[in-house]
Structures are given as structure tokens and as C-alpha cells.
Amino acid sequence: MKLWSDSWINGDRIPARFAAGRLDGGSGVGFSDNLNPHLAWSEVPAGTQSLAVICHDFDVPSRGDDVNQADREVPSDLPRVDFFHWVMVDLPAGLGAIAEGEFSRSFSARGKPGPQTLHGARHGLNDYTGWFAGNPEMAGQYFGYDGPFPPFNDSLVHHYVFTLYALDVARAPVDGVFTGAQVREAIARHVLAEATHSGTYTLNRRLT
């Protein structure tokens, strides 16, 4: 199975319009266009009953002590964890592409609605749900795609991996409100094939 995008070349820097955060004209950061990227695929294996998409960043600091502090950087040797930016299941097996901006065209405070979405698919919660949980103005359930917004002082450039899964079931074995970690575990035994497309992003002016 092959996966590609017209939004950026595999492995290149992700353009700011696909991110949730961007550098502003001064010395700070702000929200960006938050468009979901174009994704297209081919050579889906026989027996595929549905497709799933997961986007995750594996460079997220495991502790928040130094995050977004102007007087220091997040150390590069700090252990890193996964942060899920997009979780979608039950895409039709015959679908061949997702259009740029089809599922997300802005960043929505308190999150986009879900789980039901286009093409009869279902969105899971992305990890901005936990990130904003303690913020009265932003707290909510963040379904669907919300793009990169790494710490502006992180010493690492972050990597974002979009993975397409071909599944042997028409409906992914998750119910109600679900997360990226739950989906990865639930579909593990149903994956016929998978393919990835990745990109990088940073808001650290020293690294741009």
C-alpha cells in the first residue's frame, strides 16, 4: 500500500497552514489555519473492509516543567512521548483520497464535534483534549484533526507521522468516545497493510 500527499513532500517541513500554531510577526506564536493535509493512497490490499488514519507526534516532552518558558529550552535528552493529532476510523475501503481542508479548516476552541464525520467515518479524540483540560476558556473534547503546535522553546524539531491502515473489518472495534492509543490497540489484529507519510515542524526560532 502507498500513501502520499500533495501538501508537502514526505519528510519535509510541514507548511504552517497545516499546523495549529505558527510564529507571529513579533516574537510570539499564535493559532494558524489548521487545515488537514491532502492524503491519497493506492494498492489497498484485497479483503480491506475499511480504512483508519492516525497522526501522531513522537517528540512531545514527557514533562511540562520547561515547556513554553522564554528563559530556557526543553532539553533534547528529555524522554519523549506520543501526542495524537488525528484519529479517524471507518473510512470506506473504496475511498482513495482525503482533500486538503476537508475535515478541518480552523482551530476551534473547546474542540470540533464528533465522533461522526464525513464519509460515514468516526473521529476519536486528539490529545489537545488533555492539553487544554485545565484551561477554562479552551477545555473540551477535541475530535478530529488539530495540527502541530509544538513548544516554542523545544530544542528538538518535532516529527509528525500520518499512518493509513487497511483493516479487515468494516467497523473498527471501538465504541463511544475513543483515543488514539485505544484505536491502535483495538485494530492491531485487524491490520492488513499500513503506509506512512511524515513531516517536521518547529516553532523554535533558533531552529527555523
C-alpha positions as CSV (number, residue, x, y, z in Angstrom):
1,M,0.0,0.0,0.0
2,K,1.3,3.5,-0.8
3,L,0.4,6.8,0.8
4,W,1.4,10.3,-0.4
5,S,0.4,13.9,-0.1
6,D,0.3,17.0,-2.4
7,S,0.6,19.2,0.7
8,W,4.3,18.5,1.3
9,I,7.0,16.1,0.2
10,N,7.4,13.1,2.5
11,G,9.9,14.0,5.3
12,D,9.9,17.8,4.6
13,R,8.9,20.6,6.8
14,I,5.1,20.9,7.2
15,P,3.8,24.3,5.8
16,A,2.3,26.5,8.6
17,R,-1.2,26.4,7.1
18,F,-1.5,22.7,8.2
19,A,-0.4,23.5,11.8
20,A,-2.5,24.6,14.7
21,G,0.3,27.0,15.8
22,R,2.5,29.4,13.9
23,L,5.1,32.1,14.5
24,D,3.6,35.6,14.6
25,G,5.1,38.7,13.2
26,G,6.7,39.6,16.5
27,S,8.4,37.3,19.0
28,G,5.5,35.1,19.9
29,V,3.2,32.4,18.5
30,G,-0.4,32.2,17.7
31,F,-3.0,29.9,16.1
32,S,-2.7,29.0,12.4
33,D,-5.0,27.9,9.7
34,N,-5.1,24.3,10.9
35,L,-6.0,22.7,7.6
36,N,-5.9,19.0,7.4
37,P,-3.5,17.9,4.7
38,H,-4.3,16.2,1.4
39,L,-3.7,12.4,1.6
40,A,-4.0,9.9,-1.2
41,W,-3.3,6.2,-1.4
42,S,-3.2,3.2,-3.7
43,E,-2.6,-0.5,-3.8
44,V,-5.1,-1.2,-1.0
45,P,-5.0,-5.0,-0.4
46,A,-7.8,-7.4,-1.2
47,G,-10.0,-8.0,1.7
48,T,-9.9,-4.5,3.0
49,Q,-13.2,-3.6,4.6
50,S,-12.4,-0.1,6.0
51,L,-9.5,2.3,6.5
52,A,-8.2,4.2,9.5
53,V,-6.0,7.3,9.8
54,I,-3.8,8.2,12.8
55,C,-1.4,11.2,13.0
56,H,0.9,11.3,16.0
57,D,4.0,13.3,17.1
58,F,6.5,11.1,18.9
59,D,8.7,14.0,20.1
60,V,6.4,15.5,22.8
61,P,8.2,16.3,26.1
62,S,7.3,13.8,28.8
63,R,7.3,16.6,31.4
64,G,5.9,20.1,31.1
65,D,8.3,21.9,33.6
66,D,10.2,23.7,30.8
67,V,7.5,23.9,28.1
68,N,7.0,27.3,26.6
69,Q,9.3,29.1,29.0
70,A,11.0,32.0,27.4
71,D,14.2,31.8,29.5
72,R,15.2,28.2,28.7
73,E,14.8,25.4,26.2
74,V,13.2,22.0,26.7
75,P,16.3,19.7,26.9
76,S,16.9,17.4,23.9
77,D,17.6,14.4,26.2
78,L,14.3,14.6,28.0
79,P,12.3,11.4,27.4
80,R,9.6,11.9,24.8
81,V,6.0,10.5,24.4
82,D,3.3,10.2,21.7
83,F,0.8,13.0,21.1
84,F,-2.2,12.1,18.8
85,H,-3.3,14.8,16.4
86,W,-5.8,12.9,14.4
87,V,-7.7,9.7,14.9
88,M,-10.2,8.5,12.4
89,V,-11.8,5.1,11.7
90,D,-14.4,3.6,9.4
91,L,-13.4,5.3,6.2
92,P,-14.8,3.4,3.3
93,A,-12.5,0.9,1.7
94,G,-13.1,2.3,-1.8
95,L,-12.1,5.9,-0.8
96,G,-8.9,6.9,-2.5
97,A,-8.1,10.3,-1.0
98,I,-8.8,13.0,1.6
99,A,-8.9,16.6,0.3
100,E,-6.9,19.4,1.8
101,G,-9.1,21.2,4.4
102,E,-11.9,18.6,4.0
103,F,-12.0,17.7,7.7
104,S,-10.5,20.8,9.3
105,R,-10.3,24.5,8.3
106,S,-9.5,26.3,11.6
107,F,-8.7,25.7,15.2
108,S,-11.9,25.6,17.3
109,A,-11.7,26.5,21.0
110,R,-13.2,23.7,23.0
111,G,-12.8,21.3,20.0
112,K,-14.7,20.2,17.0
113,P,-17.8,18.0,17.3
114,G,-17.7,14.2,16.9
115,P,-17.4,11.3,16.7
116,Q,-19.5,11.1,13.5
117,T,-17.8,12.8,10.5
118,L,-17.7,12.7,6.7
119,H,-17.9,9.5,4.6
120,G,-19.6,7.7,7.5
121,A,-16.3,7.7,9.4
122,R,-15.8,8.4,13.1
123,H,-13.3,10.7,14.7
124,G,-11.6,10.0,18.0
125,L,-10.3,12.5,20.5
126,N,-7.0,14.0,19.8
127,D,-4.6,14.9,22.7
128,Y,-5.4,18.6,22.8
129,T,-8.3,17.3,24.9
130,G,-5.9,16.6,27.7
131,W,-3.6,19.6,27.0
132,F,-6.4,22.1,27.4
133,A,-8.2,20.2,30.2
134,G,-7.2,22.7,32.9
135,N,-7.9,25.8,30.8
136,P,-11.5,27.2,31.4
137,E,-11.6,29.0,28.1
138,M,-10.3,26.1,26.0
139,A,-11.3,22.9,27.8
140,G,-13.5,20.5,25.8
141,Q,-13.5,17.3,23.7
142,Y,-11.2,17.8,20.7
143,F,-12.4,15.5,17.9
144,G,-10.8,15.2,14.5
145,Y,-7.7,16.9,13.2
146,D,-5.8,19.6,15.0
147,G,-2.3,20.0,13.7
148,P,1.2,20.8,15.1
149,F,1.7,23.3,17.9
150,P,5.0,22.2,19.5
151,P,6.5,24.2,22.4
152,F,8.2,27.3,21.1
153,N,11.3,26.6,23.2
154,D,11.8,22.9,22.3
155,S,15.3,22.0,21.4
156,L,14.0,19.2,19.1
157,V,12.3,19.6,15.8
158,H,9.1,17.5,16.1
159,H,8.2,14.7,13.7
160,Y,4.6,14.1,12.6
161,V,3.6,10.7,11.2
162,F,0.4,10.1,9.3
163,T,-0.4,6.4,9.1
164,L,-3.1,4.8,6.9
165,Y,-4.3,1.4,8.0
166,A,-6.2,-1.1,5.8
167,L,-8.5,-3.2,8.1
168,D,-10.3,-6.5,7.6
169,V,-13.4,-5.1,9.5
170,A,-16.0,-2.7,8.2
171,R,-16.2,-1.0,11.7
172,A,-13.3,-0.5,13.9
173,P,-13.7,-2.3,17.3
174,V,-14.1,0.8,19.4
175,D,-17.2,2.4,20.7
176,G,-18.3,5.8,22.1
177,V,-15.6,8.3,22.6
178,F,-12.1,6.8,22.0
179,T,-8.5,7.9,21.8
180,G,-5.6,7.2,19.6
181,A,-4.0,4.8,22.0
182,Q,-7.2,2.8,22.2
183,V,-7.6,2.6,18.5
184,R,-4.0,1.4,17.9
185,E,-4.6,-1.4,20.4
186,A,-8.0,-2.3,19.1
187,I,-7.1,-2.5,15.4
188,A,-3.7,-4.3,15.8
189,R,-5.1,-7.7,15.0
190,H,-7.1,-6.4,12.0
191,V,-4.4,-4.6,10.0
192,L,-3.9,-6.0,6.5
193,A,-1.4,-3.2,5.5
194,E,-0.2,0.2,6.5
195,A,1.6,3.1,5.0
196,T,3.0,6.4,6.3
197,H,3.6,10.0,5.3
198,S,5.6,12.3,7.6
199,G,6.8,15.8,8.1
200,T,8.6,18.0,10.6
201,Y,7.6,21.2,12.4
202,T,9.1,23.6,14.9
203,L,8.3,26.9,16.5
204,N,11.7,27.4,17.9
205,R,13.1,30.4,16.1
206,R,16.7,29.2,16.6
207,L,15.8,26.1,14.6
208,T,13.8,27.6,11.8
